Each structure stands twice: as structure tokens, then as C-alpha cells.
Amino acid sequence: MAKRNWDDVITLREGNTPLYSLPGCAKAAGVESLFAKHQGMNPTGSFKDTGMTMAATFARQNGFHWVACASTGNTSASMAAYAARGGLRSLVLIPEGKISWGKLSQALDYGALTCQLRTDFDGCVRVLGEVVRRMPVYLLNSVNPYRIEGQKTAALELMEQMDWEPPEHLIVPGGNLGNCSAIGKALLEAQQLGLITKLPKISVVQAEGANPFVRSVREFGGKKLVAMQAETMATAIQIGNPASWKKALRILEATGGTVEQVSEVELASAKAAIGADGVGCEPASAVTLAGLKKMVKAGFVKTNETVVLVLTGHVLKDPEFTLKFHRGELFAGTAAEYNAALKAQQRAPVILDATADAVLKALEQAEKSATN
Ligand code: F0G
């Protein structure tokens, strides 16, 4: 193997993300012991960074000048940052109007050539495939094996944080299905090395409107995957033709995990619940909690089992979603607009005259409604 110079490593000090307990969410889901491995606490605010440090470093060591990805926003933010840090140019292909402003603004700040294509994520992947065939541009989508190797970090950190005593369940959101594959690979390898003696059941949750993997497992026994037009407000996982579904399927089968799907209302409510525990995450990450609730109801997760949710993105990634939710605008014009349970979670800002009296009145009202 060629000798590598560690000074060549492109890093932003990713990893070492916290493991939080989620007491309020645990109660709501009906389990005793619930934790979140928060990958949104990485430098660019998502789980992509541990993979990107490796893959961007590989690109630089091998003399590439340009790196590129198609993205729903987080990969592009991460890639743009690591490329900038390493003196590489980056090309971002994102679906026009279908990613959050926070993520788009990151790519711009880190200096990427950002192309908003008039298509969806799956369309961006198709275009990028042709670009990399015609130019010596290094592909940094999650099919890149170095990204998968780097994303194993979360699982190994988690085991260390849990004293190498795996939880019964690990729940991951599913988009292109690279993350679930990476986490599963790490744990299978840890078992082979004798670092752990049992495996957590690894389960994948998707949004109902972007559920090709759930359908593949439920309708076709995992024998095929039918690509679909994906539609969800959790734009990070709005993916209809996931590249790594076969790898993800192997992980589910090897660990005894399952698939689940959740509605837009369920994921929005779960996001607010994670926020109310003082942790917060972006919409795509919250499908894990919403999925857990269904797995408990179905008896797949037992009340006394330990569960870890992988939260993939930071709460500030998609503030528009959060604001609309709390202002009651997210489901305006739909049946969910007057959903009482959702209303109870909403904390719209109040606009007041600039007097202490007005503020104190608001405080009294809040105090009353909290004790009711
Ligand atoms: N959660 C977040 C916040 C994501 O950004 C993604 C994927 C996923 C979950 C799903 O992970 O694809 O490994 O199954 N985002 C990619 C992107 C597709 O381009 O940023 P996956």
C-alpha cells in the first residue's frame, strides 16, 4: 500500500458526537430507555462529515482537482466544506426548489459551483453520472466506498459510549440508504472482531411519500425495488430510487431489523417532540422517533428494550419547516390543520407591544396553560 502522509488529511474535527437521553420522547413512545446519537452535531451539521473527511482526502491524495455530488442538501454542504478546506473545487447538483435554504446557503458559503437543476434528486444523480463519465471529476455520492467506511464512525463511537453493550434497537432514517449500510457494516465487523457479542436490530424508517425501500421489503420481499416519484416535506430523504437498497436489505436481514413508514403529520409531531427534549433535529431525522412509536405499537420494540435513534441532521438545517410548524402553517388547508395533538405542540411566537406589562401577561398565560 502506498505510504500516506497524515498531513494530507482533510478534516474539520468531525466525529465525537454526543449521545443524548430523550426522556420526554421515551415516555411518548412508550419505552423506558431511549437515546439519540446526534450526528447533526458534526461540523457542517449532518452525519455526512465523517464520510466526507475520508473521501475528500482520498480525492486529494489521488490528484483530483474537482469533486462532485448530487444531493438533497447535506452531502453538498459537507462536500463543499471539505473541498474548500482541502483546496479542491466542488460541483454541486441539487434539485431546484427542493432543498432547504440552510443547506443551499452552506454550499454557497463554502464556494461550490452550485447548479440547481430543474428535476428531483434522482434526476440530479442521472445527470451527474454522465458528467463524471465525460470529465475527470471525483464522485462523492454515498456510493463512494470511502464515504461508507468513514460513516462507520458513528456506530463505533456509539458502542464506545455504551461501553460496548449494544442496544436492542438502532433506528435510522432511510433515503439513499448509505447510512444504514455503513452503520450495519461497522457493527457486523465489530462482532466479527469480538468487540461486541450481539447485534442491535437495525431498522429503517422512510416517509410515506418517499417509501421505495419499505415497499420493496413489504410488497416484494426485498426481491426488487420499484423506483417512484418521491414527495415529502422531509426534503433530505425525498428520494425515489435509492442507490444502496441492496446493501441496506442485507443489513436488515443480518440484524433482524424491520422497515417502517410515517406520515408527514407523524414526522412533524416527532420533530417537535425531539425539540421539546432540548435536542432538536431536522425533519428527516425525526422519522426515527415517529417510526419507533409504530414499532412499539406493533410489538416489534418491547417497552423494556433500549433504543437508539440516529439523528442525522441539526435542527437549524431547515428552520422554515420549524417556523411553519409552530405557526400552524405547515398543514394549512389539509385535514391536519386543526389536529388537536399537533396544536398542543405548537409554540408560535407572540408579537406584543414593547412593555413589561404585555410580556408579564403573556408569561402568566403561558404559566396557566402549562398547569392546565
Ligand atoms: N437524514 C438526513 C438529514 C439526510 O441528509 C439524509 C440523506 C438521510 C437522512 C438519509 O441517509 O441517504 O444515507 O439513507 N441525504 C443525502 C444528501 C441524500 O444528499 O444530503 P441515506
Residues whose N, C-alpha, C, O or C-beta is under 5 A from the ligand:
A	BS01	F0G	A70 S71 T72 G73 N74 T75 S76 P173 G174 G175 N176 L177 G178 N179 C180 A236 A284 S285 T312 G313
